[in-house]
Amino acid sequence: MTHRIGIYPGTFDPITLGHMDIIERGAKLVDELIIGVTTNAAKSPMFSDDERIAMVEREVASIGGANIRVVGFSSLLMDFAEKMGAQVVIRGIRGVTDFEYEYQLTGMNRQLNHDIETVFLMADVALQPIASRLVKEIAIYGGDISKFVTPQVRADVMARVAR
């Protein structure tokens, strides 16, 4: 039996309860889940790459029994997946808009490497509206983000906003 490795890529700026839901569920589908924290300058991140990696590592440490690793990357997803020996890419879907984007991305990724499958996990209904971009926007305008992130991530975001 092969050791099945999955990649869950994202910017995680910041990591939300929606991300955590996909991580916990995705970890059950593979022997090892690698959370790929990627650089995306186009998204103008609130936190540096190192800060986001540390934040994700801290948050996933609470997931018991799962074989999870956090790795930063700044390359094509398929190149990163190949380097990590992954057979599966796990993606979270909140709604139709996410699906359309992910469908196109998956088609391109299949052209780059047809041996790596993409698995879509629907976000939990209660968590579907959560997006890192919106969490940051709510925080910047003084709103309460405690329904969307863990207490420690909330503290991290609020401290950054206060700067």
TARAMO-V106689 format. One record per helix or strand of 3 or more residues. SS is the DSSP state (H for helix, E for strand). FROM is the first residue (numbers start at 0). TO is the last residue. If there is no record, write none. Layout:
BEGIN
SS,FROM,TO / SS,FROM,TO
END
This chain:
BEGIN
E,4,9 / H,16,26 / E,31,37 / H,40,42 / H,48,59 / E,67,72 / H,76,83 / E,87,92 / H,95,111 / E,116,121 / H,124,126 / H,131,139 / H,150,161
END
